[in-house]
Amino acid sequence: QVQLVESGGGLVRPGGSLRLSCAVSRSIASIYAMGWYCRAPGKQRELVATITDSDITNYADSVKGRFTISKDYAENTVYLQMNSLKAEDTAVYYCHAEIRWPRLMNYWGKGTLVTVSS
């Protein structure tokens, strides 16, 4: 079992920055991939960024060059640095963990709301 607790959401003006944190209840070194997903009002949940156990990253085209996903192994925390925020980034952001051993398991946090508005 893995618990994921997001924090860092809030209200920010367009062009501003936020850093989201995902506290993980076990060693992230044992997790195949961590990721951030978002669900905007009226839309389905979609990928924002992922990072594997080999530190290979993947980003949605809409956030490339603006968002950065990273991991802190000592703190068992995954971050999403969000810069140059736009109104269309407004969404609930969810942390995700994919474990592949001993079997495939997916875990989700409860989400943190990011609102980009002037």
C-alpha positions as CSV (number, residue, x, y, z in Angstrom):
1,Q,0.0,0.0,0.0
2,V,1.2,3.5,-0.9
3,Q,-0.2,6.8,0.4
4,L,0.3,9.9,-1.7
5,V,-0.4,13.3,-0.2
6,E,-0.3,16.4,-2.4
7,S,0.3,19.9,-1.3
8,G,1.2,23.3,-2.7
9,G,-1.8,24.2,-4.7
10,G,-3.5,27.6,-4.5
11,L,-4.4,30.7,-6.4
12,V,-1.7,32.3,-8.6
13,R,-1.8,35.0,-11.2
14,P,-1.0,34.3,-14.9
15,G,2.8,34.2,-15.4
16,G,3.3,33.1,-11.8
17,S,4.8,30.0,-10.3
18,L,3.9,27.2,-7.9
19,R,5.6,24.1,-6.6
20,L,3.5,21.1,-5.9
21,S,4.7,18.4,-3.6
22,C,3.7,14.8,-3.3
23,A,4.7,13.1,0.0
24,V,5.0,9.3,-0.5
25,S,4.6,6.8,2.3
26,R,7.4,4.5,1.2
27,S,10.8,4.7,-0.4
28,I,10.3,6.2,-3.9
29,A,13.4,4.3,-5.0
30,S,11.1,1.2,-5.0
31,I,8.5,2.8,-7.2
32,Y,8.8,2.3,-11.0
33,A,7.3,5.6,-12.0
34,M,5.8,8.7,-10.3
35,G,3.7,11.2,-12.1
36,W,1.4,14.2,-12.0
37,Y,-1.9,14.3,-13.7
38,C,-4.5,17.1,-13.9
39,R,-8.3,17.3,-14.3
40,A,-9.6,20.7,-15.5
41,P,-13.2,21.6,-15.0
42,G,-15.4,19.6,-17.4
43,K,-12.5,17.6,-18.7
44,Q,-11.0,14.1,-18.2
45,R,-7.9,13.6,-16.1
46,E,-4.8,13.8,-18.3
47,L,-1.0,13.4,-18.0
48,V,1.1,16.4,-17.0
49,A,4.5,14.8,-16.3
50,T,6.1,11.5,-15.3
51,I,9.5,10.4,-14.0
52,T,10.7,6.8,-13.9
53,D,13.0,5.0,-11.5
54,S,15.8,5.8,-14.0
55,D,14.9,9.5,-13.9
56,I,13.5,9.5,-17.4
57,T,11.0,12.2,-17.7
58,N,8.0,12.7,-20.0
59,Y,5.9,15.9,-20.3
60,A,2.6,16.8,-21.9
61,D,3.3,19.1,-24.9
62,S,1.3,21.9,-23.2
63,V,3.7,22.1,-20.3
64,K,7.1,21.4,-21.9
65,G,9.6,24.1,-21.0
66,R,7.3,25.4,-18.2
67,F,7.0,22.5,-15.8
68,T,9.6,20.4,-14.2
69,I,9.1,17.1,-12.3
70,S,11.7,16.0,-9.8
71,K,12.3,13.6,-7.0
72,D,13.9,13.9,-3.5
73,Y,14.9,10.4,-2.4
74,A,15.9,11.5,1.1
75,E,12.4,13.1,1.6
76,N,10.5,10.5,-0.4
77,T,8.8,13.4,-2.2
78,V,8.1,14.2,-5.8
79,Y,7.8,17.8,-6.9
80,L,6.2,19.6,-9.8
81,Q,7.7,23.0,-10.4
82,M,5.2,25.0,-12.4
83,N,6.4,28.3,-14.1
84,S,4.8,30.7,-16.5
85,L,1.4,29.5,-15.4
86,K,-1.6,30.1,-17.7
87,A,-5.3,30.2,-17.0
88,E,-5.7,26.9,-18.9
89,D,-3.4,25.3,-16.3
90,T,-6.3,25.6,-13.8
91,A,-7.1,22.1,-12.6
92,V,-6.9,19.7,-9.7
93,Y,-3.5,18.1,-9.8
94,Y,-3.1,14.5,-8.7
95,C,0.0,12.6,-7.8
96,H,0.4,9.0,-9.2
97,A,2.6,6.1,-8.4
98,E,3.1,3.0,-10.5
99,I,4.6,-0.1,-8.9
100,R,5.4,-3.1,-11.1
101,W,6.7,-5.6,-8.5
102,P,5.5,-8.0,-7.3
103,R,2.5,-7.0,-9.5
104,L,1.3,-3.9,-11.3
105,M,-0.4,-1.5,-8.9
106,N,-1.4,2.1,-9.4
107,Y,-2.0,4.6,-6.6
108,W,-3.5,8.1,-6.6
109,G,-3.5,11.0,-4.2
110,K,-6.6,13.0,-3.5
111,G,-5.4,16.0,-5.5
112,T,-4.6,19.7,-4.9
113,L,-6.3,22.5,-6.7
114,V,-4.4,25.0,-8.7
115,T,-6.2,28.1,-9.9
116,V,-4.6,30.5,-12.3
117,S,-6.5,33.8,-12.4
118,S,-6.0,37.5,-12.3
